[in-house]
Each structure stands twice: as C-alpha cells, then as structure tokens.
C-alpha cells in the first residue's frame, strides 16, 4: 500500500465544505488584506470597517545589505529577474544596419518600416493568380488583406519564406505585420496599432552574423540598431520595442505562435474587444495599465503556445453530445479544481462542454462599487471563448445556448422552458439535468477515471488488464524516485494509484449517451474535489502529458488578472533592488498564512505568529522584502515578522489595482506568492496548493534548481514532518486536495508533436 499523507481526521473526504471553503476572505476570497475603501467588509473586521488594515502597514525600506542564509548561492536563481531582457535599456535589437536586407514588399513610398535581417529571405507578396487574397503556396482566402492598401500589395503585411501567414492584418493606418523565416510571428503590434511593431512568440533566435542574438532568458530582439529610438527603415515617431506577446526563454525555443491578438487601442482611441479575438498564449497589458516592459511581462508568463497541441481531438469527438456539470459549492480553489477536471474529461470524451450559468461564487468577496459584477461565469476568470475557438477538439457553449438549442427536444426541455438561468436559484435546473442526463458516479477516492484510446470493448479490456497487473506489483516508494514520464502504462498507473483498486471507465453505455451530467453530492460520492492529473489516467503517455500542458497553457487567468499581478510583482522587484544593490534580480520572499475558517476547521494549523516566524527564519533573509497573502485582518498580529523583514500585503498596492474587481484579489495573491524566491504555505489549504503548482510551472520555465525532479523552494509551516515535502518528488497520495504534486508540471513538455 502506498503511504497516505497524515492529516486531521476531519479533513478526510469532507475537505472544505460550505462555510469553510478555500478562498475565503483572501484565502483569499474577500479582501482580507484590502483596505475597505469602497469594498464590502468581510466578517470579523474591526469597527471602523477598514478590515484591520493600517495605512502604514508597509515598513520603511532601507538600504541594508541582504546576507544570504541557508547555504544559498547569490545570483543563482533567475526566476522573473528580467535580466537578459533584450538589454537593460529596453532596446538592444542587436541589429546592424549594414547587414540588414531591404525587403521588396514595402509600400510605394518605401517608408513602411519593414526591415529584414541577414539570412532571412523576404518573400514577395505574389498575386500570380490575380487574387490579392492569396500568396505563393497559399490557398485563396487564407489571408485577409487590408482594404486600405492601394498599391496592390498586402496591406502592409510582409510574409517571409517558410512562415505561416497571419490571418488578419493591422487595420490602422501605418500598421504592418511581418514574419521571419522559420518564425511564426503574431501579427499584431504592441497594442496601440500605430507603430508597426511586431510581436514574436517563442522565437528560437539564431545567432546570425548580422547581430541578431539568441538570449538565454528572452528569445526576442528589439530591432533597434541606432540611437534615434527607431528601427531599421522607420521614422522617428516609431516605437523601438517589440511587443512581448508569446515570447519565452530558451527552454521554450521551438514553440510556435498563432493568430494575431486584437487588443488595446488604435490611433483613434477606440478600444477593441479584448476577449473576442484573444490568443490565450499572448499576454498584452496595454489595455489594463501595464506592465509594459518585455521583462516584466515575461516575468509573469508561465505558459506556452504549442500549435500542434491545439489540433488534438478525442477518438470519441462528437459535438452533438454534451457534458454538463454542477460546480463545487465551497471556496474558489475547490471550484477551480473541479473545473479543470471537468474540462479535461470533456475533451477526452469528445463532448461539447456546457458552462454553468452566472452565479455568485461562494466566499468570493462582493465588490459593491457601481458597475462591478458580483455574479460570475467561468469566462470572467478564464479565456473560455478563445479556448473554444483555438482547440479543434473542444467545443464549449453556454447553458443558455444549450437549452435554446434543445428546446424542441421534449426530453431536455428546461423547467418552464426557461433558458436564462444567470444569477438565479439553480436547484431546479440541476434537478432537471439530473433527470434528463445520464449520471454516473465517478468517485475519485475509490476509482481512477480512464478514457479508452479507441471505440470498442478491446480498448476497455486493455485498461482493465493494466489495472489487474498493477494490483499484483509489490509496493514501491516513489518519494525522491519518480518514474520516467514516458514509462509503460503499468508503471505510470502504479505511481498514481494512491490505494485505489477500481477504474471509472468511460464505457460503451456512457459513450452512447447524448447528455452526461456530473452532479455535486458529496454524501453520495459525487464530488470532483481532486486534481485532474490525480484522477484521470491515459494509457498513452503522450496524451497524458498533453492534458497537463493543456491546463497549464490554456486554463489560465484572464489578462486583466495576470497584468494586475504583474504590476505588483514588478513593484516588489524594484523595492528589493532598491533595498539591496546586490539583489539585481529583485528577489523577494512570500508566504500564505491562512487563519479565518481554519481556526475552527483545522485547529492544529493555527500557530502563533512567533512560532511561524521561528519555523521559517532559517530559509529567509533578515531585512528582505516579504509579501504575505493572508485572511488575518489585524496586521499587528504579524509583528514578529515585521520586526525582522520588510513585510508588505496586497493592500499596500491598492493604487496599482484600483479599478480591479475585488473578487479577483485572491487570484492576485496566488500569482504574486508564486513568484517568491522562497515560499511558505499553509498545509491543507488548496489556496496554498495552487500557489505551489504555479511555482512548479515557473521553475520549469526558468529551469530553476530541481526543476527536472519537479521540486521548488517551497515549504509548509506545519506539520514539522511536512515542512520539506515540496523539496522532494512525491507521487500522488490521498487525500488528494491537500497538496499539489510534481506530476502536474514535471517534464510535461516531452512528446510534443508526437500525438
């Protein structure tokens, strides 16, 4: 039997139930650490309604030197450092004007600002067939040409040899898009549509003799070859920096970019729709108040754009078969956990995923300011429309669209023929779907969900035989000894078994159902409080890794959330550099200290601040910047920490997030905490758990120490025997929700293009 993580008995199966869910008041569902201002008070605030936040909570920042402790080497970590950001002044480009090659697709006046680099062949926009909507080697209609282009060319779009054509041109005057050989460039500019600056994605920049260099951290170059703030061929009013859309460090060389991102404002100040044409892999913050620097954006990006991954479909794919589900009723991170699992199941089963109606999420703080939403859909947190558009194998529709589509079918008519259930009592809808849909218990505590690799009984039998073989194997300790991600199915299933002997099979009966419904009823074993990678097994290791990349790269928070977190991370790094000139990377440390509902639910986790300080001081540096995410409203409670460190909270950065809905504050705390050099979290908290997964994503991207084994510099305050849990590889164990595991991020970029 594999070992089971110890925890209080009350934690088993019930986990975080209504009234105790993760994400509560800054665990982060409310503002907890946010000055009341115009926001609604959370329970337990002090009498003046300011949530116990002292306006002077931020300590002074002096210039004391920081001395590394714990045997750590100065300068060895580069996570989010920004060093190597093209160059320190924002524009190395590294392009020698004398070695560039004029392209022959410029407009009549020759000033379109398009430049080519040596060894990159410019391709003429050829209209051999008389159809200006096609180029050499392309099918008619693949390229949308700017109608403003009057010279018979391509609307200012220059495509180079062997590249993939952007499907939409810049619609503003003077804008242009260019692609380079063997590089798929996103076709939009930096967001203001006025400078013709291209964005590049995952460019494996070759070190040509023309001065275009490869970078270890950033594989994109600012094509600025002189001191006049222009690029080759551009006039003085041009911007000299390339937008950092989809750019990654050398670890991600070879990834490809996709369609343009239509985002930001054009010359006339008209704001384009952000989500409608958004490319998930892109991150543009021009529309959200920054950050603007390449290094600051790259610091916050952990995902990749892998074009081949968007082509994967299930052998069962049928867009006329549906999957509906009831979200978890507890805190946000329990909801998120179930949502990720459902998303993977829908794709693997080849079913159209029906999103639940808008509703208030339990324990997310309401924003009482005029015009702020309090009832949310998942699309208010994730790029749902883009996800549906970009993935051939995944169809997503709203509940309203689903009900309208099926009104003529008496079997699925909703109660009273109501189709709009947004912000309404959903019990009648759930009762209806439980009746007309096929409901089968997938209990993650007793079984592992398996999706056959093909239709027919043979594929199902193969999976059952694998499990029978696993049961015969002797016990094996995987701690610090992970198997290869491409290991045989028997070994991989043994590693994730976690004391389960049964399979939940997507069998012939389920395959034949038009509507599958996953209900939420913990008492009957209907609750997907589990990480997708701990529940769903794929016989093909390549598909297993694909699902993990799918969640990493496409199930990520909206730009406005990521950008807001990016602004704060950037500020924290500046504070750290100012405090210690030797801290060039701007490292800071982070913590998540959950109290609130845990004081009743998991009393053993409630340790005094003095004890928490003692448990963490060995790994931290006196005088350093320490960001604390917490639901503890009285910041005086943290005095043992603030006496030694420069402690800051989310509330200290209100000026950077003034317009953001307070319901997003928990996500900010998670993203910011994931960027710490060292992180201490609260055991049993799914809020802490997701932070550790994000840290795994960042560690993999930046190739930090231990990334090959899936370890990060993350610790638990309690219990003592779990403090170093995250420094060593651990396989999936029950109870699943208490921790995230390296299986979610370790070596998941293997097998790309092999499916």
Buried (B, 14 or more C-beta within 10 A) or exposed (E): EBBEBEBEEEBEBBBBBEBBBBBBBBBBBBBBBBBBBEBBBBEBBEEEEBBBBEEEBBBEBEEEEBEBEEEBEEBEBBBBBBBBBBBEEBBBBBBBEEBBBEBEBBBEEEEBBBBBBBBBEBBBBBBEEEEBBBBEEBEEEBBBBBEBBEEEBBBBBBBBBBBBBBEBBBBBEBBBBBBBBBBBBBBBBBBBBBBBBBBBBBBBBBEBEBBBBBBEBBBBBBBBBEEEBBBBBBEEEBBBBBBBBBBBBBBBEBBBBBBBBBBBBBEEEEEBEBBEBBBBBBBBBBBBBBBBBBBBBBBBBBBBBBBEBBEBEBEBBBEEBBBBBBBBBBBBBBBBBBBBBBBBBBBBBBBBBBBBBBBEBBBBBBBEEEEBBBBBBBBBBBBBBBBBBBBEBBBBBBBBBBBBBBEEEEEBBBEEEBBBBBBBEBEBBBEBBBEBBEBBEBBBBEBBBBBBBEEEEEBBEBBEEBBEBBEEEEEEEBEEEBBEBBBBBBBBBBBBBBEBEEBBBBBEEBBEBBBBBBBBEBEEBBBBBBBBBBBBBBBEBBBBBBBBBBBBBBBBBBBBBBBBBBBBBBBBBEBBBBBBEEBBBBBBBBBBBBBBBBEEBBEEBBBEBEEBBEBBBEBBBEBBBBBBBBBBBBBEBBEBBBEBBBBBBBBBBBEBBEEBBBBBBBBBBBBBBBBBBBBBBBBBBBBBBBBBBBBBBBBBBBBBBBBEBBBBBBBBBBBEEBBEBBBBBBBBBBBBBBBBBBBBBBBBBBBBEEB
